Amino acid sequence: MFDRLLTFLRDLPARASPHPADENDPRVAAAALLYHVMAVDGVRQDAEWERFKTLLAQTYGVHGAELDALARAGEEADNEAIDLHAFTSVLKRHLDADARKAFIELMWEIVYSDGELHELEDNVVWRVAELIGVERRDRIEARRRVAARTSAASGQPDDPAEE
């Protein structure tokens, strides 16, 4: 399913825009939400930034200057946004139910990239999931999958059960 999402997101059209941070571009909307969950705890760690850029590169098949522009556009869009609705409504229009579930899993990838789960990060993922129509059980299951992968890679015990 993760591979299907990457293929789907990679094929989303990049809308031409005079402003690089066009939140109506589904790629920018996704980048803004991923950036938001990374920065919500007030600390942007190098591990999070690298995971953010890696996910953007894998998801959209962009590299170099194009990757940097997309990352900057996501950051700018998030910094200029007053809420998450503009971004989530774009994704809800462009992603089917399975792709929305997989997007929540991408958000958990960012959350766990620094090895910690901050309550603000958890809250953002919950809010985004609600706004794009991802059920609670699917959000929790995505979290558990990412936590298990992260703990297996780091040798740490699994994350405690949610809710």
VENHUQUI-V822129 format. One record per residue. N is the residue number from 0. RES is the residue in one letter. PSI is psi in whole degrees, -180 to 180 (none if undefined). D_CENTER is the distance of its C-alpha to the mean C-alpha in Angstrom with 2 decimals. Layout:
n->[N,N]
res->[RES,RES]
psi->[PSI,PSI]
d_center->[D_CENTER,D_CENTER]
This chain:
n->[0,1,2,3,4,5,6,7,8,9,10,11,12,13,14,15,16,17,18,19,20,21,22,23,24,25,26,27,28,29,30,31,32,33,34,35,36,37,38,39,40,41,42,43,44,45,46,47,48,49,50,51,52,53,54,55,56,57,58,59,60,61,62,63,64,65,66,67,68,69,70,71,72,73,74,75,76,77,78,79,80,81,82,83,84,85,86,87,88,89,90,91,92,93,94,95,96,97,98,99,100,101,102,103,104,105,106,107,108,109,110,111,112,113,114,115,116,117,118,119,120,121,122,123,124,125,126,127,128,129,130,131,132,133,134,135,136,137,138,139,140,141,142,143,144,145,146,147,148,149,150,151,152,153,154,155,156,157,158,159,160,161,162]
res->[M,F,D,R,L,L,T,F,L,R,D,L,P,A,R,A,S,P,H,P,A,D,E,N,D,P,R,V,A,A,A,A,L,L,Y,H,V,M,A,V,D,G,V,R,Q,D,A,E,W,E,R,F,K,T,L,L,A,Q,T,Y,G,V,H,G,A,E,L,D,A,L,A,R,A,G,E,E,A,D,N,E,A,I,D,L,H,A,F,T,S,V,L,K,R,H,L,D,A,D,A,R,K,A,F,I,E,L,M,W,E,I,V,Y,S,D,G,E,L,H,E,L,E,D,N,V,V,W,R,V,A,E,L,I,G,V,E,R,R,D,R,I,E,A,R,R,R,V,A,A,R,T,S,A,A,S,G,Q,P,D,D,P,A,E,E]
psi->[-39,-42,-37,-40,-46,-43,-45,-49,-37,-33,-5,141,141,116,134,134,140,-20,127,-24,56,105,-8,-11,120,-30,-41,-40,-45,-45,-39,-43,-40,-40,-43,-46,-29,-38,-8,-28,2,-2,119,99,155,-40,-39,-45,-43,-41,-40,-51,-37,-44,-41,-43,-46,-42,-43,-2,34,152,167,-132,-36,-40,-46,-40,-41,-42,-44,-41,-41,-43,-47,-45,-43,-44,-29,-13,148,-16,-178,-11,-41,-42,-44,-34,-35,-47,-38,-35,-32,-18,140,177,-45,-39,-35,-40,-43,-33,-40,-37,-37,-40,-42,-34,-43,-47,-47,-1,-24,4,4,151,112,144,-31,-37,-45,-42,-40,-45,-43,-48,-44,-45,-45,-45,-29,4,32,126,152,-47,-35,-38,-44,-41,-41,-42,-45,-40,-47,-43,-41,-43,-42,-44,-36,-39,-31,-12,8,158,156,155,142,157,145,147,none]
d_center->[15.68,12.81,15.05,15.65,12.08,12.00,15.41,14.65,11.81,14.09,16.88,15.51,17.98,17.42,19.40,21.99,21.82,24.14,21.38,18.66,16.19,16.77,14.28,16.02,14.73,11.91,10.59,10.84,9.43,6.07,6.58,7.92,5.49,3.30,7.07,8.27,7.16,8.54,11.56,12.44,14.92,16.75,16.50,14.46,15.64,16.24,14.61,11.23,11.84,13.03,10.22,7.83,10.68,11.39,8.24,8.90,12.50,12.34,10.40,12.62,15.58,15.91,17.72,19.82,20.30,18.08,15.05,16.17,16.62,13.16,11.72,14.51,14.01,10.48,12.13,15.19,13.78,12.12,15.45,17.49,15.90,17.93,15.57,12.35,14.54,14.78,11.16,11.01,14.44,13.61,11.06,13.65,16.29,14.85,13.36,15.79,15.57,14.74,11.91,10.43,11.01,9.46,6.11,6.59,7.63,4.76,3.62,7.34,7.62,6.63,8.86,11.55,11.70,14.40,16.18,16.06,14.69,15.42,16.37,14.52,11.13,12.38,13.52,10.41,8.71,12.19,12.56,9.58,10.83,14.26,13.72,12.45,15.09,13.74,16.66,16.94,18.18,15.34,12.79,15.29,15.94,12.39,12.55,15.99,15.22,12.73,15.24,18.04,16.73,16.09,19.48,21.22,20.14,21.22,24.19,23.24,23.84,21.20,19.37,21.65,21.26,19.22,21.12]
